[in-house]
Amino acid sequence: MLARRQRVLAPTYRLFYEEPVYVVRGEGVWLYDAEGRRYLDCYNNVPVVGHCHPRVVERLARQAATLNTHTRYITDRPVELAERLLATMPRELTSVTFTCSGSESNDLAVRISKVATGRTGFIVTEGAYHGTTETLSRMSPVTGVATAPEVFTVEAPVDIRGPTEFAERVRECIARMRSAGVQPAALLVDTIFGSDGVASHPAGFLAAAAAEIHAAGGLFIADEVQPGFGRTGEGMWGFQRHGVVPDLVTMGKPMGNGHPVAALVARPEVMGEFARQHRYFNTFGGNTVACEVALAVLDVVEQERLIENARETGAYVQQGLLSLAKRYPTIREVRGAGLFLGVQLASKDVTTRVVNDLRRAGVLIGAAGRNGDVLKIRPPLPFRRGDADVLLGALDGVLQHLG
């Protein structure tokens, strides 16, 4: 299968792990390979309510057998989904636009910001990842693509002083922009800085950074593709931990548990200015099947109390990681909230070895950070204490073997 893949798929594709996993089935927090071995999924945030959740699958199939069309007809599912999403948001946010992916949502947010402010400059963090379009690839430094001339970077708040200094870094960046003749349109951040290596505490530090961009006449865009839908355990959205109301909120495929549905939510005055000058229509964005799937995901998050589980199980995992840190000096710091955790290790080489050794032990995990030296833990939200014990036990064994 690997040879067949290499013959027909473009060389731009990459695989996880030194020994890639040939996955044939998923269920809950587990993935299964072609030999029937199961792997604990501690990495994939997209299946937010668990792989192949039966209620989501059933509603997808039922709606697909009834109607699948776009938003140029009046149908009930897009309206109901927009109402449900807005019910989780601050009252200042009242306008929903549907897309198919986080990349599309972020790309649209950039377009809206330029029109609403009449400006072109954007601030992102040094290890950010925001999407795959031409525009967003040049606003995602972690990919190695050179940033666009009017995109400026700030150091992410992942070091000890970072959270308290982040607003100052944004203010200094705005001054650099203006010195270069660029006016700031927006600050765009993932609200838990997942690709930068995870920055979560103290809760509230993002509010001062948002105030800086607002004082400069720009907008604050909260990228919720990774931290959204309850992952941080303190509400539906990562920005809520910081007591801030964004101008634009973007979300991605966790909204559909992997089905291609996403959205952008905006302040009415911001979206209104864009709509006066431009139209936006996305054939598959907000189609009836996608909206039914997203409604099923919201139901499961609520009825299975997954936000509460993220908070409680996440705290349990974090305590276990802190206990391991006392025994293994290669663990430098543990960061995160809910079921989105980052474990700072001694080096990229150590992190790479730990990731691959965990894969051999049946636990799938990833790496993050500008230097690739952070273990990134973000399992599906039905992850329970028993699953956490499997993760912690495997990590203990790997670290012990490393010496």
LINGI-V67606 format. One record per pair of residues at least 12 apart in sequence whose C-alpha atoms are under 8 Angstrom apart, sorted by sequence separation. I is the first residue (numbers start at 1). J is the second residue. D is the distance in Angstrom with one decimal. If there is no record, write none. Layout:
I | J | D
I | J | D
This chain:
21 | 33 | 6.7
22 | 34 | 6.1
29 | 41 | 5.4
128 | 140 | 5.1
129 | 141 | 6.7
139 | 151 | 6.6
250 | 262 | 7.9
251 | 263 | 5.5
322 | 334 | 6.7
331 | 343 | 6.8
332 | 344 | 5.3
333 | 345 | 7.3
355 | 367 | 7.3
365 | 377 | 6.3
29 | 42 | 7.7
127 | 140 | 7.2
128 | 141 | 5.8
129 | 142 | 6.1
138 | 151 | 7.8
224 | 237 | 6.7
250 | 263 | 6.1
251 | 264 | 6.4
321 | 334 | 7.0
331 | 344 | 6.0
332 | 345 | 5.5
82 | 96 | 6.0
127 | 141 | 5.5
128 | 142 | 5.7
129 | 143 | 7.2
155 | 169 | 7.3
224 | 238 | 6.6
250 | 264 | 4.6
331 | 345 | 4.7
332 | 346 | 6.5
124 | 139 | 6.8
126 | 141 | 5.9
127 | 142 | 4.6
154 | 169 | 6.3
191 | 206 | 8.0
249 | 264 | 5.6
250 | 265 | 6.5
330 | 345 | 5.5
331 | 346 | 6.5
352 | 367 | 7.5
124 | 140 | 7.8
125 | 141 | 7.9
126 | 142 | 7.1
154 | 170 | 6.6
248 | 264 | 6.9
249 | 265 | 5.1
318 | 334 | 7.3
330 | 346 | 5.0
351 | 367 | 7.0
222 | 239 | 6.8
248 | 265 | 5.7
249 | 266 | 6.4
248 | 266 | 4.5
154 | 173 | 6.7
247 | 266 | 5.8
248 | 267 | 6.7
153 | 173 | 7.4
247 | 267 | 5.5
355 | 375 | 7.6
28 | 49 | 7.6
29 | 50 | 5.7
30 | 51 | 7.4
152 | 173 | 7.1
351 | 372 | 7.3
352 | 373 | 7.8
28 | 50 | 4.2
29 | 51 | 6.5
315 | 337 | 7.7
351 | 373 | 5.4
27 | 50 | 6.8
28 | 51 | 4.7
187 | 210 | 7.6
228 | 251 | 7.0
247 | 270 | 7.3
262 | 285 | 7.4
314 | 337 | 6.9
315 | 338 | 6.5
318 | 341 | 7.5
348 | 371 | 6.4
350 | 373 | 7.6
351 | 374 | 6.6
27 | 51 | 4.8
28 | 52 | 6.9
106 | 130 | 6.8
107 | 131 | 7.9
222 | 246 | 6.1
261 | 285 | 6.5
314 | 338 | 4.3
348 | 372 | 5.2
349 | 373 | 7.6
351 | 375 | 6.6
26 | 51 | 5.3
27 | 52 | 5.7
28 | 53 | 6.7
106 | 131 | 7.2
152 | 177 | 7.2
221 | 246 | 5.9
222 | 247 | 8.0
224 | 249 | 6.7
225 | 250 | 6.6
226 | 251 | 7.9
229 | 254 | 7.4
261 | 286 | 7.0
313 | 338 | 7.3
314 | 339 | 4.7
347 | 372 | 7.9
348 | 373 | 4.2
26 | 52 | 6.4
27 | 53 | 7.2
107 | 133 | 7.2
187 | 213 | 6.5
220 | 246 | 5.3
221 | 247 | 6.1
222 | 248 | 6.3
223 | 249 | 6.0
224 | 250 | 5.6
225 | 251 | 4.3
226 | 252 | 7.9
229 | 255 | 7.1
311 | 337 | 7.4
312 | 338 | 7.3
313 | 339 | 7.3
314 | 340 | 7.6
347 | 373 | 5.2
348 | 374 | 7.8
103 | 130 | 6.6
104 | 131 | 7.9
124 | 151 | 7.3
126 | 153 | 5.4
186 | 213 | 6.8
219 | 246 | 7.8
220 | 247 | 5.4
221 | 248 | 4.8
222 | 249 | 4.8
223 | 250 | 5.0
224 | 251 | 5.0
225 | 252 | 4.7
311 | 338 | 4.5
346 | 373 | 7.0
102 | 130 | 7.7
103 | 131 | 4.3
107 | 135 | 6.9
122 | 150 | 6.5
123 | 151 | 5.9
124 | 152 | 6.5
125 | 153 | 5.1
126 | 154 | 5.8
219 | 247 | 6.0
220 | 248 | 6.7
221 | 249 | 5.9
222 | 250 | 6.4
223 | 251 | 6.5
224 | 252 | 7.5
225 | 253 | 7.3
226 | 254 | 7.9
310 | 338 | 4.8
311 | 339 | 7.1
345 | 373 | 5.7
363 | 391 | 6.6
102 | 131 | 6.7
103 | 132 | 5.9
104 | 133 | 7.7
107 | 136 | 6.5
121 | 150 | 4.9
122 | 151 | 4.9
123 | 152 | 4.9
124 | 153 | 5.0
125 | 154 | 4.8
126 | 155 | 5.4
127 | 156 | 7.1
184 | 213 | 7.6
219 | 248 | 7.9
221 | 250 | 7.5
225 | 254 | 7.2
261 | 290 | 5.7
310 | 339 | 5.2
344 | 373 | 6.2
345 | 374 | 5.9
103 | 133 | 6.5
106 | 136 | 7.5
120 | 150 | 6.6
121 | 151 | 5.8
122 | 152 | 6.2
123 | 153 | 5.6
124 | 154 | 6.4
125 | 155 | 5.7
126 | 156 | 6.2
260 | 290 | 7.0
261 | 291 | 7.4
344 | 374 | 4.5
345 | 375 | 7.4
121 | 152 | 7.5
123 | 154 | 7.1
125 | 156 | 5.2
187 | 218 | 7.3
191 | 222 | 6.1
259 | 290 | 6.9
343 | 374 | 5.3
344 | 375 | 6.5
363 | 394 | 7.3
150 | 182 | 6.7
184 | 216 | 7.1
185 | 217 | 7.3
186 | 218 | 4.8
187 | 219 | 6.3
188 | 220 | 6.3
189 | 221 | 6.6
190 | 222 | 6.2
191 | 223 | 6.3
194 | 226 | 7.2
342 | 374 | 6.0
343 | 375 | 4.9
103 | 136 | 7.3
184 | 217 | 7.1
185 | 218 | 4.5
186 | 219 | 4.3
187 | 220 | 5.1
188 | 221 | 4.8
189 | 222 | 5.8
190 | 223 | 4.5
191 | 224 | 6.6
194 | 227 | 7.9
206 | 239 | 7.9
261 | 294 | 7.4
342 | 375 | 5.5
343 | 376 | 6.8
361 | 394 | 6.5
184 | 218 | 5.5
185 | 219 | 6.1
186 | 220 | 5.5
187 | 221 | 6.1
188 | 222 | 6.3
189 | 223 | 5.7
190 | 224 | 6.2
210 | 244 | 7.5
256 | 290 | 7.0
259 | 293 | 7.5
342 | 376 | 4.9
186 | 221 | 6.8
188 | 223 | 6.9
190 | 225 | 7.6
192 | 227 | 6.2
207 | 242 | 5.9
341 | 376 | 6.1
342 | 377 | 6.2
163 | 199 | 7.6
190 | 226 | 7.4
191 | 227 | 6.8
206 | 242 | 5.7
207 | 243 | 6.5
210 | 246 | 7.9
257 | 293 | 7.9
340 | 376 | 7.6
341 | 377 | 5.0
358 | 394 | 6.6
156 | 193 | 7.4
190 | 227 | 7.6
204 | 241 | 6.2
205 | 242 | 6.3
207 | 244 | 5.3
256 | 293 | 5.6
257 | 294 | 7.6
340 | 377 | 5.8
341 | 378 | 6.5
358 | 395 | 6.8
158 | 196 | 7.2
163 | 201 | 7.0
167 | 205 | 7.8
171 | 209 | 7.8
203 | 241 | 5.6
204 | 242 | 3.5
206 | 244 | 7.4
256 | 294 | 4.6
339 | 377 | 7.2
340 | 378 | 4.7
158 | 197 | 6.5
163 | 202 | 7.0
166 | 205 | 7.6
167 | 206 | 7.4
170 | 209 | 6.3
174 | 213 | 7.8
203 | 242 | 5.3
204 | 243 | 5.9
255 | 294 | 5.6
339 | 378 | 5.4
340 | 379 | 7.8
156 | 196 | 6.5
158 | 198 | 6.4
166 | 206 | 7.7
204 | 244 | 7.8
257 | 297 | 6.8
339 | 379 | 6.7
358 | 398 | 6.8
158 | 199 | 5.0
164 | 205 | 6.6
167 | 208 | 5.5
168 | 209 | 7.6
171 | 212 | 6.0
256 | 297 | 6.4
354 | 395 | 7.8
357 | 398 | 6.4
157 | 199 | 6.0
163 | 205 | 5.9
167 | 209 | 4.0
170 | 212 | 6.9
171 | 213 | 7.6
174 | 216 | 7.6
255 | 297 | 6.9
339 | 381 | 7.1
163 | 206 | 7.9
166 | 209 | 6.5
167 | 210 | 7.8
170 | 213 | 7.5
354 | 398 | 6.5
167 | 212 | 6.7
354 | 399 | 7.4
192 | 238 | 6.6
123 | 170 | 7.8
191 | 238 | 5.4
191 | 239 | 5.8
123 | 173 | 7.6
142 | 195 | 7.5
142 | 196 | 8.0
121 | 177 | 7.4
130 | 190 | 7.9
121 | 182 | 5.8
123 | 184 | 7.7
128 | 189 | 7.6
120 | 182 | 7.0
121 | 183 | 5.5
122 | 184 | 5.8
128 | 190 | 7.6
119 | 182 | 8.0
120 | 183 | 6.4
121 | 184 | 4.3
122 | 185 | 5.8
123 | 186 | 6.5
124 | 187 | 6.4
119 | 183 | 5.7
120 | 184 | 6.4
121 | 185 | 5.1
122 | 186 | 5.1
123 | 187 | 4.8
124 | 188 | 5.5
125 | 189 | 7.0
119 | 184 | 6.2
120 | 185 | 5.5
121 | 186 | 6.9
122 | 187 | 5.8
123 | 188 | 6.2
124 | 189 | 6.2
128 | 193 | 7.3
119 | 185 | 5.0
122 | 188 | 7.1
129 | 195 | 6.1
118 | 185 | 7.5
128 | 195 | 5.6
117 | 185 | 5.9
127 | 195 | 6.1
128 | 196 | 5.8
317 | 385 | 7.9
127 | 196 | 4.5
316 | 385 | 7.2
126 | 196 | 7.3
313 | 383 | 7.3
114 | 185 | 6.0
125 | 196 | 7.6
230 | 301 | 7.8
236 | 307 | 7.3
310 | 381 | 6.0
313 | 384 | 6.0
317 | 388 | 6.0
321 | 392 | 7.2
328 | 399 | 7.1
113 | 185 | 5.9
229 | 301 | 7.8
235 | 307 | 6.8
309 | 381 | 7.2
310 | 382 | 7.9
313 | 385 | 5.9
316 | 388 | 7.7
320 | 392 | 6.7
324 | 396 | 6.9
328 | 400 | 8.0
113 | 186 | 6.5
234 | 307 | 7.1
309 | 382 | 7.2
310 | 383 | 7.8
233 | 307 | 4.9
234 | 308 | 8.0
307 | 381 | 7.7
309 | 383 | 7.8
232 | 307 | 7.7
233 | 308 | 6.1
306 | 381 | 5.9
309 | 384 | 7.4
313 | 388 | 7.6
317 | 392 | 7.5
110 | 186 | 8.0
230 | 306 | 7.2
231 | 307 | 6.7
233 | 309 | 7.3
306 | 382 | 6.4
230 | 307 | 4.8
233 | 310 | 4.7
234 | 311 | 6.8
232 | 310 | 6.7
233 | 311 | 4.0
231 | 310 | 6.1
232 | 311 | 6.9
233 | 312 | 7.8
230 | 310 | 7.3
233 | 314 | 7.7
130 | 223 | 7.7
117 | 217 | 7.5
117 | 218 | 6.7
117 | 219 | 8.0
232 | 336 | 7.9
233 | 337 | 6.8
234 | 338 | 7.4
232 | 337 | 4.9
233 | 338 | 4.5
113 | 219 | 6.8
232 | 338 | 4.1
233 | 339 | 7.1
231 | 338 | 6.0
232 | 339 | 6.0
231 | 339 | 5.6
232 | 340 | 6.1
231 | 340 | 6.5
109 | 221 | 7.4
227 | 340 | 7.4
106 | 223 | 7.4
102 | 225 | 6.0
201 | 335 | 7.8
200 | 335 | 6.6
201 | 336 | 7.5
199 | 335 | 6.5
200 | 336 | 5.1
198 | 335 | 6.4
199 | 336 | 6.4
200 | 337 | 6.3
198 | 336 | 6.1
109 | 248 | 6.8
109 | 250 | 7.5
198 | 340 | 7.8
198 | 341 | 6.8
106 | 250 | 6.1
192 | 336 | 7.8
198 | 342 | 5.4
105 | 250 | 5.6
197 | 342 | 6.1
105 | 251 | 6.7
105 | 252 | 7.3
197 | 344 | 7.8
88 | 236 | 6.8
102 | 250 | 6.8
102 | 251 | 5.5
103 | 252 | 7.6
101 | 251 | 7.7
102 | 252 | 3.8
231 | 381 | 6.9
101 | 252 | 4.9
102 | 253 | 6.6
100 | 252 | 7.5
101 | 253 | 5.7
92 | 245 | 7.6
100 | 253 | 7.5
93 | 247 | 7.6
116 | 270 | 5.8
90 | 245 | 6.7
109 | 264 | 7.4
116 | 271 | 7.7
108 | 264 | 7.9
105 | 262 | 6.9
113 | 270 | 7.8
116 | 273 | 5.6
105 | 263 | 5.9
106 | 264 | 7.9
112 | 270 | 7.4
115 | 273 | 7.2
116 | 274 | 6.0
101 | 260 | 6.0
105 | 264 | 5.6
112 | 271 | 7.0
115 | 274 | 5.8
100 | 260 | 4.9
101 | 261 | 5.9
102 | 262 | 6.2
100 | 261 | 4.3
101 | 262 | 5.0
102 | 263 | 7.6
99 | 261 | 6.1
100 | 262 | 5.0
101 | 263 | 7.7
112 | 274 | 5.7
98 | 261 | 7.4
99 | 262 | 4.9
100 | 263 | 7.5
98 | 262 | 5.9
99 | 263 | 5.2
98 | 263 | 4.3
99 | 264 | 7.5
97 | 263 | 5.6
98 | 264 | 6.4
96 | 263 | 6.8
97 | 264 | 5.2
96 | 264 | 5.8
97 | 265 | 6.4
96 | 265 | 4.6
95 | 265 | 5.5
96 | 266 | 6.6
94 | 265 | 7.1
95 | 266 | 5.2
197 | 368 | 5.2
198 | 369 | 7.8
93 | 265 | 6.6
94 | 266 | 6.4
95 | 267 | 6.4
196 | 368 | 6.4
197 | 369 | 4.0
93 | 266 | 5.3
94 | 267 | 5.9
95 | 268 | 5.8
195 | 368 | 5.3
196 | 369 | 4.3
197 | 370 | 7.3
93 | 267 | 4.5
94 | 268 | 5.9
194 | 368 | 7.3
195 | 369 | 5.6
196 | 370 | 5.8
92 | 267 | 6.0
93 | 268 | 6.8
194 | 369 | 7.9
195 | 370 | 7.7
92 | 268 | 7.9
95 | 271 | 7.2
197 | 374 | 5.8
197 | 375 | 8.0
198 | 376 | 7.9
86 | 265 | 8.0
197 | 376 | 7.3
45 | 226 | 6.8
48 | 229 | 7.7
194 | 376 | 7.8
99 | 282 | 6.4
98 | 282 | 7.6
100 | 284 | 6.6
99 | 284 | 7.2
100 | 285 | 5.1
99 | 285 | 4.0
100 | 286 | 7.8
98 | 285 | 4.8
99 | 286 | 6.5
98 | 286 | 5.0
48 | 254 | 5.5
51 | 257 | 7.7
46 | 253 | 5.9
47 | 254 | 5.9
48 | 255 | 7.9
50 | 257 | 7.5
46 | 254 | 4.2
49 | 257 | 6.5
78 | 286 | 5.8
45 | 254 | 6.7
46 | 255 | 8.0
47 | 256 | 7.9
48 | 257 | 5.5
78 | 287 | 7.3
47 | 257 | 4.2
78 | 288 | 6.7
81 | 291 | 6.3
46 | 257 | 5.7
47 | 258 | 5.5
77 | 288 | 5.8
81 | 292 | 8.0
84 | 295 | 8.0
46 | 258 | 5.3
71 | 283 | 7.5
70 | 283 | 5.8
75 | 288 | 7.4
78 | 291 | 5.8
81 | 294 | 7.3
70 | 284 | 6.4
71 | 285 | 7.9
77 | 291 | 5.7
81 | 295 | 6.1
70 | 285 | 7.4
71 | 286 | 6.4
77 | 292 | 6.2
70 | 286 | 6.6
71 | 287 | 6.4
70 | 287 | 4.6
69 | 287 | 5.4
70 | 288 | 6.8
68 | 287 | 6.2
69 | 288 | 5.9
68 | 288 | 5.1
69 | 289 | 8.0
67 | 288 | 6.8
68 | 289 | 5.6
67 | 289 | 7.4
63 | 288 | 7.4
64 | 289 | 5.8
63 | 289 | 5.6
142 | 370 | 6.3
60 | 289 | 6.2
63 | 292 | 6.9
60 | 290 | 7.7
60 | 292 | 6.6
59 | 292 | 6.8
60 | 293 | 5.5
59 | 293 | 6.5
57 | 293 | 7.9
56 | 293 | 6.0
59 | 296 | 7.0
56 | 296 | 5.4
55 | 296 | 7.0
56 | 297 | 6.5
127 | 369 | 6.3
127 | 370 | 4.9
126 | 370 | 7.2
55 | 300 | 8.0
49 | 297 | 6.8
49 | 300 | 6.9
49 | 301 | 6.8
49 | 306 | 7.8
39 | 359 | 7.8
42 | 363 | 6.9
43 | 364 | 6.3
40 | 362 | 6.3
41 | 363 | 6.3
42 | 364 | 5.6
43 | 365 | 4.8
39 | 362 | 4.6
40 | 363 | 4.8
41 | 364 | 5.1
42 | 365 | 5.3
43 | 366 | 6.0
38 | 362 | 6.8
39 | 363 | 5.4
40 | 364 | 6.0
41 | 365 | 7.0
39 | 364 | 6.5
51 | 380 | 7.8
50 | 380 | 5.2
48 | 379 | 7.8
49 | 380 | 5.9
50 | 381 | 6.7
48 | 380 | 4.7
49 | 381 | 5.6
50 | 382 | 6.3
43 | 376 | 6.9
45 | 378 | 5.8
47 | 380 | 5.9
48 | 381 | 5.6
49 | 382 | 6.2
43 | 377 | 5.5
44 | 378 | 6.4
45 | 379 | 5.9
46 | 380 | 7.6
42 | 377 | 5.7
43 | 378 | 4.8
44 | 379 | 5.6
45 | 380 | 5.7
42 | 378 | 5.6
43 | 379 | 4.9
44 | 380 | 6.5
19 | 356 | 7.8
42 | 379 | 4.0
43 | 380 | 7.8
17 | 355 | 7.5
18 | 356 | 6.5
41 | 379 | 5.9
42 | 380 | 7.3
17 | 356 | 5.7
41 | 380 | 7.5
17 | 359 | 7.4
40 | 387 | 7.6
42 | 391 | 7.8
29 | 379 | 7.1
40 | 390 | 8.0
29 | 380 | 5.9
40 | 391 | 7.7
28 | 380 | 7.6
29 | 382 | 6.9
28 | 382 | 7.1
29 | 383 | 6.3
